[in-house]
C-alpha cells in the first residue's frame, strides 16, 4: 500500500502562485507514474499533470506553460508549482500514484485551491 498526503493548497488572488506537495509513504518501490488531478464543483475529475518514473511529463492544455510537475525521489515527494493562477483553476487537487502492484492505484485526500478574481 502507498499513502499520499497533499499539502500547500489555499486561497490566492488571480495571477498568484502556489506550490502543492504530495508526500508518499509505504511501498514506495511500487510507484510508477504520479500525477495531479483536480475536481471543480459540479465537474468531473480531470488530469492536470503527470510525471513518469523516468521523468517524462505531460500536462493538460489548460495549464501548459503555467504549471510545473516535479518529483523528489529522495524525499518521496511530488510537487506541482502553479503560476499565473486563474479563477478557473479553483478546485480540489488530488495526488495520484500508479502502482506496479495491487491495488495498482492510490489517491490522496485532496487539497483545496481557491483563486479569487
N, C-alpha and C positions, 0 to 999 in steps of 0.2 A: 504494500500500500504506500501511496505517496500523499502527503498532506501539503496543501498550498494555502498560504496566508498572505492576503494582499494588504497593502497599506499605501498611504500617500494621497488618497482622494480628498476632496474638499470643495470649497466654493472659491471661484476665481472669476475675475472680470474678463470679458471678451478681449482677445489679444494677449492674454497672460499665459503662463506656463505652469505645468505641474509634472511631477515625476512619480509614477506609480512603481511600487516594488512588490515582488511576489517571492516570499521565502519558501523554499521547498525542503521537506524533511521526509524521512522514511527511506523507502527503497529507491534512492536517488539514481542508482545504477541503471534502473529500468526506464528512465526518462529518455524519450527520443526527441521529438519536436515539442516546443512550447509556444503558447500564443496568448494573446489578449483578445477577448470578446467584449462586446458591450450590448446592453439592452436598455432601450429607452421605453418610457411608459407607453403601453399600447402597441409596441413594435416587437418584432422577433429579434432574438439574439443574433448578432452578426459578428463575423470575424473582423478584427481591426488590424492585427499584425501577427505574423508567425515567424519563428526562427527555428531552423533545424539544428540538430546536434553538430552539424558541420559549419554552422554559422550563416547559412543562406537565409535571407529574409524575404518576406512578401508582405505587401500592405494593401489594404482596401484603397480604392481610388480616392475616396473622400478624405483620407488622411495622408496621402503621399506628399512628401516634402514638408510636412508639419510634425509628424510623429516618428520616433525612432525606437525600435525594439532592440534590446541587447540582453545578454545573459552573462553572469559571472559564475563560471563553473567552480571556482574555489569557494565562493560564498554560497553557492547553490541558490542564487537569486536571479530572478528575471526582472527586467526593468522596462518601463515604457515612458520615454521622455515625450511630453506633449507640449508643443509650442504653438503659438498663434491660435489659441483655442477659440472656438466659435460656440454660440449658444446651442447649435445643433449637435455639439459633442456631448451635451448633457446626457448622462446615462449611468447605469451601474456597470462598472467594468469588472470583468471576471478573468482570472488567470486560469489557464488550462494546460494540461500536460498530456501528451500522447505517450502511452507506456508500452514497453515491449512485452509485458506480462499482464495477466488478468489483474484488474478489470479493464485494462487497455486504455483507460481514460480517468483523469482526475480533475476536479474543479475546485477552485477556491470559493470563499463565501461571498465575494464581491465587495467592491468599494465604490461609494457614490462620488461622482464627479458632476458638479453643477457649474455651468458657465453662464454668468449674467450678462445681459446686453447693456 
